[in-house]
Amino acid sequence: MRWILPILIMTLSLAEASFAAPAPRDMLIVPGTRVGPVALGMNPTELAASVGVPGNTQKQGPDTIYSWGDLAAEISEKSPTVDLITVNDPRYETADHIRVGLALFTLMAVLGDPEKSTTAQGTQTLDYDGMTIIVRNNVVAQIRVRK
């Protein structure tokens, strides 16, 4: 009978820990600044500390691209820090709810006309302050955060 009380207390403690809410994950896109935990101006060491070891690292000409699934950070030889962040994951969104998968019509209703717009081979590139949005088939396919 003595052993029932300690086991009951331990069981309740473990149950409470398992029902605790997970820590919130930063999925905010801030044009000209950051995407989630990846910020413009971070060096490779800061990237690893913030996001972890990249799943893939590749060299493309003078640029090095570090990627974690559908989130990537690009560092060029000209600058030793992140100068472009690319997101293909619809879970990341701006404060205005601009995200991958959003209809072009909705994007234009929220952000208005872009500063610059180009179309090549069925892909639209829309430049807004601090971000470039890639649209295919009238749907946001990619968001790039830049200075």
C-alpha positions in Angstrom: 0.0 0.0 0.0 2.9 2.4 0.7 4.2 2.1 -2.8 0.8 3.2 -4.4 1.1 6.8 -3.4 4.7 7.4 -4.9 3.6 5.6 -8.1 0.4 7.7 -8.3 2.4 11.0 -7.8 5.0 9.9 -10.4 2.2 9.0 -12.9 0.5 12.3 -12.5 3.7 14.2 -12.9 4.5 12.4 -16.2 0.9 12.9 -17.4 1.1 16.6 -16.8 4.4 16.8 -18.7 3.0 15.0 -21.7 0.0 17.3 -21.9 2.1 20.5 -21.8 1.7 22.6 -24.9 4.7 22.5 -27.2 6.8 25.6 -27.5 5.5 27.9 -30.3 7.4 27.7 -33.5 8.3 31.0 -35.2 6.8 30.9 -38.7 6.5 34.7 -39.4 7.8 36.2 -42.6 9.0 39.8 -42.0 9.8 41.4 -45.4 13.3 42.8 -45.5 14.2 41.2 -42.2 13.6 37.5 -41.6 11.7 34.3 -42.1 11.1 32.5 -38.8 14.4 32.0 -37.1 16.5 32.9 -40.2 17.4 36.6 -40.4 19.2 38.6 -43.1 22.7 39.5 -41.9 23.3 36.2 -40.1 26.6 34.4 -40.6 26.9 30.6 -41.0 27.6 30.1 -37.3 24.6 32.1 -36.3 22.4 30.2 -38.8 23.5 26.9 -37.3 22.8 28.1 -33.7 19.4 29.4 -34.7 18.1 26.7 -37.1 20.5 23.8 -36.6 22.7 22.0 -39.1 21.4 22.5 -42.6 20.0 19.4 -44.3 21.7 20.4 -47.5 24.5 22.9 -48.4 25.3 23.6 -52.0 27.6 26.0 -53.9 26.1 27.8 -56.9 28.8 30.0 -58.5 29.8 32.6 -55.9 26.8 31.7 -53.6 26.4 29.1 -50.9 22.9 28.0 -50.2 22.0 26.4 -46.8 18.6 24.7 -46.7 16.4 23.1 -44.1 13.6 21.5 -46.2 11.5 24.3 -47.7 13.5 27.1 -46.1 16.8 28.2 -47.5 19.4 31.0 -46.7 21.8 32.2 -49.3 25.2 33.8 -48.6 27.2 35.3 -51.5 31.0 35.7 -51.6 30.4 39.5 -51.7 28.8 39.4 -48.3 29.7 37.0 -45.5 26.1 37.0 -44.2 22.7 35.9 -45.4 21.5 38.2 -48.2 18.5 36.2 -49.4 16.0 33.8 -47.6 13.7 31.6 -49.7 10.6 29.9 -48.4 8.5 27.3 -50.2 6.6 26.2 -47.1 2.9 27.4 -46.8 3.2 27.3 -42.9 5.3 30.5 -43.0 3.4 33.7 -43.6 3.5 37.4 -43.2 1.5 39.4 -40.6 -0.9 40.0 -43.5 -1.2 36.2 -44.1 0.8 36.2 -47.4 2.1 32.7 -47.9 2.9 30.0 -50.4 -0.3 28.6 -51.9 -2.2 31.9 -51.8 -4.2 32.9 -54.9 -2.7 35.8 -56.9 -6.0 37.6 -56.7 -5.8 37.6 -52.9 -2.2 38.6 -52.9 -2.9 41.6 -55.1 -6.0 42.6 -52.9 -3.8 42.6 -49.8 -0.5 44.1 -51.1 -1.6 46.0 -54.1 0.5 46.5 -57.2 4.1 45.5 -57.0 7.0 47.9 -57.4 8.2 45.8 -60.3 6.6 42.8 -62.2 8.1 40.5 -64.8 6.8 37.4 -66.5 8.9 34.7 -68.2 7.8 31.2 -69.2 4.6 31.3 -67.3 6.2 32.5 -64.0 5.5 35.9 -62.6 8.0 37.7 -60.4 6.5 40.4 -58.2 8.9 42.7 -56.3 7.6 44.4 -53.2 9.5 46.2 -50.5 11.8 43.6 -48.8 10.4 40.6 -50.7 10.0 39.0 -54.1 7.0 36.8 -54.7 7.1 34.1 -57.4 3.7 33.2 -58.9 2.9 30.1 -61.1 -0.6 29.3 -62.4 -2.0 32.3 -60.4 -0.8 30.8 -57.1 2.1 32.0 -54.9 4.8 29.4 -55.4 7.7 31.0 -53.5 8.6 33.9 -51.3 12.1 35.5 -51.2 13.0 37.9 -48.4 15.8 40.4 -49.3 16.9 43.8 -48.2 
